[in-house]
Amino acid sequence: MAGAMMGWLLGSLGYIANQQQSADSQLGIVLLMSLVPAVFSFLSVFFIWRYPLNKEKVDHIQQQLIIKKAN
């Protein structure tokens, strides 16, 4: 799916294979290789930071699983 999405994005930017690229398509390629991944990286850091799993919660979950196995 990701490969198809990249193809669609490049096509929408005016990319033409094996030819000199326009300024718009060059800018789009640069953004796809720099800014877009950076935005997704910051988003993932935000969600990881906000994820409520910590050591105490993991210990609690493990204890609950041990109790369920014992029953």
Backbone torsions as a table, in degrees:
resi	resn	phi	psi	omega
1	MET	NA	-39.8	-178.5
2	ALA	-65.0	-37.9	178.2
3	GLY	-64.1	-41.9	178.0
4	ALA	-65.1	-39.8	179.7
5	MET	-63.5	-41.1	177.2
6	MET	-63.3	-40.9	176.9
7	GLY	-61.4	-43.2	179.1
8	TRP	-65.2	-42.5	179.1
9	LEU	-63.3	-45.1	178.7
10	LEU	-62.7	-41.4	177.4
11	GLY	-61.6	-40.3	179.5
12	SER	-70.8	-21.1	177.9
13	LEU	-85.1	-5.5	179.5
14	GLY	91.4	17.2	179.3
15	TYR	-67.8	132.3	175.1
16	ILE	-126.3	121.9	-175.2
17	ALA	-62.8	144.6	174.7
18	ASN	59.0	29.8	177.0
19	GLN	-139.2	161.9	175.7
20	GLN	-63.0	132.2	-176.2
21	GLN	-89.0	147.9	176.9
22	SER	-71.8	166.6	179.0
23	ALA	-62.0	-37.9	179.2
24	ASP	-65.2	-44.1	-179.9
25	SER	-69.0	-34.0	176.4
26	GLN	-64.8	-42.9	177.3
27	LEU	-62.2	-43.1	178.4
28	GLY	-61.6	-40.7	178.8
29	ILE	-64.8	-43.1	178.4
30	VAL	-62.0	-42.6	178.8
31	LEU	-65.4	-39.1	178.7
32	LEU	-66.2	-23.7	-179.3
33	MET	-97.8	-8.3	-175.8
34	SER	-130.5	-67.2	-172.5
35	LEU	-70.3	-43.7	-177.5
36	VAL	-62.8	-48.8	176.4
37	PRO	-62.8	-34.2	178.3
38	ALA	-63.6	-41.7	178.5
39	VAL	-61.9	-45.7	179.0
40	PHE	-65.6	-34.4	176.7
41	SER	-64.4	-45.9	178.2
42	PHE	-64.1	-37.5	177.0
43	LEU	-63.4	-43.0	-179.7
44	SER	-66.9	-38.2	175.7
45	VAL	-61.8	-41.8	178.6
46	PHE	-60.1	-47.3	-177.9
47	PHE	-69.2	-36.2	176.7
48	ILE	-65.6	-41.4	179.8
49	TRP	-63.9	-36.7	-178.2
50	ARG	-83.7	-8.8	-178.0
51	TYR	-65.1	127.4	-170.6
52	PRO	-81.1	17.1	-177.6
53	LEU	-89.3	123.0	176.4
54	ASN	-135.6	-178.6	-174.9
55	LYS	-61.6	-42.4	-179.1
56	GLU	-62.9	-41.3	-179.7
57	LYS	-67.9	-39.6	177.7
58	VAL	-63.0	-44.4	178.1
59	ASP	-60.5	-41.4	178.6
60	HIS	-62.9	-44.2	179.6
61	ILE	-62.9	-42.8	179.1
62	GLN	-62.8	-41.0	177.6
63	GLN	-64.4	-40.3	177.7
64	GLN	-63.3	-39.1	177.9
65	LEU	-66.4	-38.1	177.8
66	ILE	-64.2	-41.8	178.3
67	ILE	-63.7	-43.5	179.6
68	LYS	-64.7	-38.6	177.9
69	LYS	-65.5	-37.4	-178.4
70	ALA	-68.0	-29.8	179.8
71	ASN	-84.4	NA	NA
